[in-house]
Amino acid sequence: MDTATSSSAPAPVTLGEAFKYWLKLGFISFGGPAGQISMMHQELVEKRRWISEHRYLHALNFCMLLPGPEAIQLAIYISWLMHGVKGAVVAGVLFFMPAFLLLSLLGGIYLAWGDVPLVQGIFYGIKPAVVAIVLFAAWRIGSRALKNEVLWGMAALAFIGIFVFDISFPWIVLSAAILGAIGGKLMPAKFKSGGGHGASNKEYGPAIIDDDTPTPAHARFSWTKLAITVIAVIAIWLAAMLLLRGDQALTEMGSFFTKAAFLTIGGAYAVLPYVYQGGVEQYGWLTGPQMMDGLALGEATPGPLIMIVTWVGYLGGVAKGIFDNPVAAGLAGAAVATFFTFLPSFLFILVGGPLVEATRGELKFTAPLTGITAAVVGVILNLAVFFAWHTFWPQASAADPFAGVFDWFPVIVAIASFVALWKYKADIMKVIGITALLGLIHSFVM
């Protein structure tokens, strides 16, 4: 049956069935937050219909306000809404685990041989596909969320603000929220998050978690539940720090990456200078060039870009000789850096999610989030331009933005990838696989 025209909601999904999807997503979540958000929208809203468009965007807007990687927090939120705390843990861990394993493996290869041409060839093909995925995400979300000229104008202002004036992401989000709050009072019709009951289902059909589906019992707010959640997460953090007490390097990593998790407002790029300063200059876990190599690999591997902390932790564990075996030392450092970076994301969703669900449908709360959605479209478009620039002019810099040779091969791959996604509704995983193969072939014949 064509799910886009089905008149009934899909059957409820078990945690085991959801496990398979979150595992798959962990292996194919390329493209940074914009690409990952686009992938989840395509699968969970359009194809599988686990959640309606409005519920999806409501959750996304909340996650955009939080410190930390918004895509993994969105996955945690949706899975928590469907399957409670167990679902949150499953989605969150599976989202970053493949990237953790891959970056740890690449860290070992990097330290052993210092060069990974095979992987570089694959990434050369994937990068232009990432450009197409991010651009497609901007088009997809914008075409559905920007319902009037006011929201289009806010998206344009967000793009100009970040692209032309280099305004930081948190200020853009804050400004959009304020404009949304004001607009909700002065022009409420322009800032309604939906067009009435069932509006988001016109194209895809009813969803399991639909616009009017009551909030499940486990997701309802209570002060007791909030207190228990906060105490439980703090206890987990304290227990983990006590386990590291015997090793100074690991203890320093646990403390440092906890602070980094609370500073990632505006995405990974906003916190990279802090991680660079701490990892390279303060603690000496790795060198500057090693940090840059890790960033290049982090951009082209699945998972959020903040997964570069796994790279920093791995190289730091080896550099500090945590264990005699360099692989064990690297894995210990990588595990600590990753654990303490992502633990706060679970706290934010499990504590804030019930509050967000309780405010759904109230314009005074949803209007600021609608404003944020409009701004996010402009920010995603800026990210597409940023990726395209670095992909098509690989030797360019901020001082000389068009330095070096213009690379035509990625342009052709990017255009073909966008057409495949937009016109032929191609599966993102297939697009990534084909472009990776093309990049590998190109690296051998050129």
Secondary structure, 3 states (H helix, E strand, C coil): CCHHHCCCCCCCCCHHHHHHHHHHHHHHCCCHHHHHHHHHHHHHHHHCCCECHHHHHHHHHHHHHCCCCHHHHHHHHHHHHHHHHHHHHHHHHHHHHHHHHHHHHHHHHHHHHCCCHHHHHHHHHHHHHHHHHHHHHHHHHHHHHCCCHHHHHHHHHHHHHHHCCCCCHHHHHHHHHHHHHHHHHHCHHHHCCCCCCCHHHCCCCCCCECCCCCCCHHHCCCHHHHHHHHHHHHHHHHHHHHHCCCCHHHHHHHHHHHHHHHHCCCCHHHHHHHHHHHHHHHCCCCCHHHHHHHHHHHHHCCCCHHHHHHHHHHHHHHHCCCCCCHHHHHHHHHHHHHHHHHHHHHHHHHHHHHHHHHCCCCHHHHHHHHHHHHHHHHHHHHHHHHHHHHHHCCCCCCCCCCCCCCCHHHHHHHHHHHHHHHCCCCCHHHHHHHHHHHHHHHHHHC
